[in-house]
Amino acid sequence: MTSGEWIGCFGLTEPNAGSDPASMISTAEDRGDHFVLNGQKTWITNAGVADLAIVYAKTEKEAGARGITSFLVERSFEGFSTRDIHDKLGLRASNTGEIFLENCKVPKENVLGEVNNGFKIAMGTLDFGRYTVAAGCVGLAQGCIDICKEYAKQRIQFGKPIASFQLIQQMIADMVVECEAGRLLVYRAGDLKNKGLPNTRETSIAKYYCSEMANRVAYKAIQIHGGYGFSGEYDVERLYRDARINTLYEGTSQIQQLIIGAFELGIRAFA
């Protein structure tokens, strides 16, 4: 996978287990030298093109988060199939799909980590996923700013470029300040990651702020473009649609608020 020969995907979310992955119903039954997996995963990036899926399933049904195991499941395994999800609001260039496990036989050597320790692996993975979402949101916001600066200098109304209008400058100034604040939050979390220090709190702060920030900035980008911003002829239309998903995947904004709140108050709302 690191050499690019294989494409991978991360199979955690289920139709009835999104923000609460511990409630998943996918199962893995121990059959001696292998496990038999049954279940369904949804909203999985790269599901339709992946050669290998990291799939999470219950090895102990009544143990909650402590009964989840992580498996390396190859597309070639019997009982493994996928279906693409189409007509998404945004991220249309990204493959998204469902994974179906029907008596899928997985060798025991394909257990990732230890049996019943998969939830810890999943949460650690989400810390990195949330970080990349935050960083991507900064890039999206910066893209909106760059496009709007160029457009505002070229678009003529009332005999002069709209870049000279005070309210246009106010919107662009707000966009720049928000983007820079998000960039610094991403850098702080990244610095902790590089040093191998705990960063769940800082990563959640960055993900929460940057995902909401990207939506605010993209909204202003449409406003600056006026009616043209509502057209697919301009990139801000796509950026506006793409921004929306960032408050949903890798943990919704509300989940990030609960994580941050738990760190600050010492009380877990999830419990």
Secondary structure, DSSP 8 states (H G I E B T S, - for coil): -TTSSS-EEEE--BTTBSS-GGG---EEEE-SSEEEEEEEEEEEETTTT-SEEEEEEESSGGGGGGGEEEEEEETTSTTEEEEE----SS-TTS-EEEEEEEEEEEEGGGEESSTT-HHHHHHHHHHHHHHHHHHHHHHHHHHHHHHHHHHHHH-EETTEEGGGSHHHHHHHHHHHHHHHHHHHHHHHHHHHHHTT---HHHHHHHHHHHHHHHHHHHHHHHHHHGGGGGSTTSHHHHHHHHHHGGGTTTS-HHHHHHHHHHHHHS--TT-
